[in-house]
Amino acid sequence: MTTIYIMWLREMKKFFRNSSRIIGALGQPILFLLALGYGLGSVFQAAGQGNYIEFLAPGVIGMSIIFGSVFNGMALIWDRQFGFLKETLVAPVSRTNIMLGRTLGGATTAALQGIIVLVISLLFGFHPASWGLVVPAVLVMLLIGLLFNAIGLTGGALFSDFQGFQLIMNFLVMPLFFLSGSLFPLQGAPTALQWIARFDPLSYGIDALRALLINTTVYGVWSDVGILALVTVFFLGLSSYFFSRIQI
């Protein structure tokens, strides 16, 4: 547990000491809230779908979490190139604990980014259906962060250069984001797209956030959390396997 805590604490310190990372991570969500929230808001309302800002905010929160989580995989490659990872791996501690500490730290910082975006969305007119459900929503943010940090660390363990990692992660993360229903309601989407969304783990994370924050759901919040938890456990195991096989 000490190893997990130390690695978690390192990720937290890196996050709070790097103000440019925080500002950069918030730029894209604010742009989406401003451009899409106000640009498509009238169209969304004209179609009888309600307030688009309220629908969009959970999707933008999810976006900030997944892109913040993928950064953890890049940090692993950075540590490998500059020797810190070698010093960590030769220590007489479990590699699984090292991986869990990094993943928990990255998930915590990603959830913090999600909370910041949630606060910012309030300035754009977003109002949660129940303030009492904000805390469970934060736990869902943490679960999404765990999943995508595990995916990011798996990629960081498999690739040793930034270019290859960025290409593969963009190829993976962008479709997961756009096909998850983050920007549009899945109920009115074509049947083929709805079926694709069922195989997208982010779909269940966004749906859980909407269920808790705006009382709108497609699959049901318990189904969302259950499926998300199962996928997260799978990728944590996968990340642990590839992390244990890293050659320095």
For each residue, the residues with C-beta under 8 A, 3 or more apart:
1: 4 5 97
2: 5 6
3: 6 7 93 94 97 98 101
4: 1 7 8 97 100 101 104
5: 1 2 8 9 101
6: 2 3 9 10 101
7: 3 4 10 11 97 98 100 101 102 104 105
8: 4 5 11 12 101 102 104 105 108
9: 5 6 12 13 105
10: 6 7 13 14 101 105
11: 7 8 14 15 72 101 102 104 105 106 108 109
12: 8 9 15 16 105 108 109
13: 9 10 16 17
14: 10 11 17 18 75
15: 11 12 18 21 22 109 112
16: 12 13
17: 13 14
18: 14 15 21 22
19: 22 23
20: 23 24
21: 15 18 24 25 71
22: 15 18 19 25 26 113 116
23: 19 20 26 27
24: 20 21 27
25: 21 22 28 29 64 67 68 71 113
26: 22 23 29 30 64 113 116 117 120
27: 23 24 30 31
28: 25 31 32 63 64 67
29: 25 26 32 33 60 61 63 64 117 120
30: 26 27 33 34 120
31: 27 28 34 35
32: 28 29 35 36 37 56 60 63 183
33: 29 30 36 37 53 56 57 60 120 121 124
34: 30 31 37 38 124
35: 31 32 38 39
36: 32 33 39 40 52 56 183
37: 32 33 34 40 41 52 53 56 57 124
38: 34 35 41 53
39: 35 36
40: 36 37 43 44 52
41: 37 38 44 45 51 52 53
42: 45 46
43: 40 46 47 52
44: 40 41 47 49 50 51 52 55
45: 41 42 48 49 50 51 52
46: 42 43
47: 43 44
48: 45
49: 44 45 52 55 185
50: 44 45 54 55
51: 41 44 45 54 55 125
52: 36 37 40 41 43 44 45 49 55 56
53: 33 37 38 41 56 57 121 124 125 126
54: 50 51 57 125 126 127 214
55: 44 49 50 51 52 58 59 185 210 214 216
56: 32 33 36 37 52 53 59 60 183
57: 33 37 53 54 60 61 117 118 121 124 126 213 214
58: 55 61 62 182 206 209 210 213 214
59: 55 56 62 63 180 181 182 183 206
60: 29 32 33 56 57 63 64 117 121 182
61: 29 57 58 64 65 114 117 118 121 141 209
62: 58 59 65 66 114 144 177 180 182 202 205 206 209
63: 28 29 32 59 60 66 67 177 182
64: 25 26 28 29 60 61 67 68 110 113 114 116 117
65: 61 62 68 69 110 111 113 114 141 144 145 148
66: 62 63 69 70 110 144 148 173 176 177 202
67: 25 28 63 64 70 71 173
68: 25 64 65 71 106 109 110 113 114 145
69: 65 66 72 106 107 110 144 145 147 148 149 151 152
70: 66 67 73 74 148 151 152 155 169 173
71: 21 25 67 68 74 75 106 152
72: 11 69 75 76 102 103 105 106 110 149 152 153 156
73: 70 76 77 149 151 152 153 154 155 156 165 169
74: 70 71 77 78 152 156 162 165 166
75: 14 71 72 78 79 106 156
76: 72 73 79 80 85 102 152 153 156 157
77: 73 74 80 81 156 159 160 161 162 165
78: 74 75 81 82
79: 75 76 82 83 84 85 88
80: 76 77 85 86 156 160 246 248
81: 77 78 160
82: 78 79
83: 79 86 87
84: 79 87 88
85: 76 79 80 88 89 246 248
86: 80 83 89 90 248
87: 83 84 90 91
88: 79 84 85 91 98
89: 85 86 95 98 246 248
90: 86 87
91: 87 88
92:
93: 3 97 98
94: 3 97 98
95: 89 98 99 240 243 244 246
96: 99 100 240 243 244
97: 1 3 4 7 93 94 100 101
98: 3 7 88 89 93 94 95 101 102 243
99: 95 96 102 103 153 239 240 243 244
100: 4 7 96 97 103 104 236 240
101: 3 4 5 6 7 8 10 11 97 98 104 105
102: 7 8 11 72 76 98 99 105 106 149 153
103: 72 99 100 106 107 146 149 150 153 236 239
104: 4 7 8 11 100 101 107 108 146
105: 7 8 9 10 11 12 72 101 102 108 109
106: 11 68 69 71 72 75 102 103 109 110 145 149 152 153
107: 69 103 104 110 111 142 145 146 149
108: 8 11 12 104 105 111 112 142 145
109: 11 12 15 68 105 106 112 113 145
110: 64 65 66 68 69 72 106 107 113 114 141 144 145 148 149
111: 65 107 108 114 115 138 141 142 145
112: 15 108 109 115 116
113: 22 25 26 64 65 68 109 110 116 117
114: 61 62 64 65 68 110 111 117 118 138 141 144 145
115: 111 112 118 119 138 141
116: 22 26 64 112 113 119 120
117: 26 29 57 60 61 64 113 114 120 121
118: 57 61 114 115 121 122 126 134 137
119: 115 116 122 123
120: 26 29 30 33 116 117 123 124
121: 33 53 57 60 61 117 118 124 126
122: 118 119 125 126 127
123: 119 120
124: 33 34 37 53 57 120 121
125: 51 53 54 122
126: 53 54 57 118 121 122
127: 54 122
128: 131 133 134 137 213 214
129: 133 213 214 215
130: 133 134 215
131: 128 134
132: 135
133: 128 129 130 136 137 212 213
134: 118 128 130 131 137 138 212 213
135: 132 138 139
136: 133 139 140 212
137: 118 128 133 134 140 141 208 209 212 213
138: 111 114 115 134 135 141 142
139: 135 136 142 143
140: 136 137 143 144 205 208 209 212 224 225 228
141: 61 65 110 111 114 115 137 138 144 145 209
142: 107 108 111 138 139 145 146
143: 139 140 146 147 205 225 228 229 232
144: 62 65 66 69 110 114 140 141 147 148 202 205 228
145: 65 68 69 106 107 108 109 110 111 114 141 142 148 149
146: 103 104 107 142 143 149 150 232 236
147: 69 143 144 150 151 201 205 228 231 232 235
148: 65 66 69 70 110 144 145 151 152 173
149: 69 72 73 102 103 106 107 110 145 146 152 153
150: 103 146 147 153 154 232 235 236 238 239
151: 69 70 73 147 148 154 155 172 235 239
152: 69 70 71 72 73 74 76 106 148 149 155 156 169
153: 72 73 76 99 102 103 106 149 150 156 157 239 243
154: 73 150 151 157 158 235 238 239 242 243
155: 70 73 151 152 158 159 165 168 169 172
156: 72 73 74 75 76 77 80 152 153 159 165
157: 76 153 154 239 242 243 245 246
158: 154 155 242
159: 77 155 156 164 165 168
160: 77 80 81 164
161: 77 164 165
162: 74 77 165 166
163: 166 167
164: 159 160 161 167 168
165: 73 74 77 155 156 159 161 162 168 169
166: 74 162 163 169 170
167: 163 164 170 171
168: 155 159 164 165 171 172
169: 70 73 152 155 165 166 172 173
170: 166 167 173 174
171: 167 168 174 175
172: 151 155 168 169 175 176
173: 66 67 70 148 169 170 176 177
174: 170 171 177 178
175: 171 172 178 179
176: 66 172 173 179 180 200 201 202
177: 62 63 66 173 174 180 182 202
178: 174 175 182 183
179: 175 176 193 196 197 200 203
180: 59 62 176 177 197 200 202 203 205 206
181: 59 184 185 186 189 197 203 206 207 218
182: 58 59 60 62 63 177 178 202 206
183: 32 36 56 59 178
184: 181 188 189
185: 49 55 181 188 189
186: 181 189 193 194 197 203 218
187: 218
188: 184 185
189: 181 184 185 186 193 194 197
190: 193 194
191: 194 195
192: 195 196
193: 179 186 189 190 196 197
194: 186 189 190 191 197 198
195: 191 192 198 199
196: 179 192 193 199 200
197: 179 180 181 186 189 193 194 200 203
198: 194 195 203
199: 195 196
200: 176 179 180 196 197 203
201: 147 176 204 205 227 228 231
202: 62 66 144 176 177 180 182 205 206
203: 179 180 181 186 197 198 200 206 207 219
204: 201 207 208 219 223 224 225 227 228 231
205: 62 140 143 144 147 180 201 202 208 209 224 228
206: 58 59 62 180 181 182 202 203 209 210
207: 181 203 204 210 211 217 218 219 221 224
208: 137 140 204 205 211 212 217 221 224 225 228
209: 58 61 62 137 140 141 205 206 212 213
210: 55 58 206 207 213 214 216 217
211: 207 208 215 216 217 220 221 224
212: 133 134 136 137 140 208 209 221
213: 57 58 128 129 133 134 137 209 210
214: 54 55 57 58 128 129 210
215: 129 130 211
216: 55 210 211
217: 207 208 210 211 220 221 224
218: 181 186 187 207
219: 203 204 207 223 224 227
220: 211 217 223 224
221: 207 208 211 212 217 224 225
222: 225 226
223: 204 219 220 226 227
224: 140 204 205 207 208 211 217 219 220 221 227 228
225: 140 143 204 208 221 222 228 229
226: 222 223 229 230
227: 201 204 219 223 224 230 231
228: 140 143 144 147 201 204 205 208 224 225 231 232
229: 143 225 226 232 233
230: 226 227 233 234
231: 147 201 204 227 228 234 235
232: 143 146 147 150 228 229 235 236
233: 229 230 236 237
234: 230 231 237 238
235: 147 150 151 154 231 232 238 239
236: 100 103 146 150 232 233 239 240
237: 233 234 240 241
238: 150 154 234 235 241 242
239: 99 103 150 151 153 154 157 235 236 242 243
240: 95 96 99 100 236 237 243 244
241: 237 238 244 245
242: 154 157 158 238 239 245 246
243: 95 96 98 99 153 154 157 239 240 246
244: 95 96 99 240 241
245: 157 241 242
246: 80 85 89 95 157 242 243
247:
248: 80 85 86 89
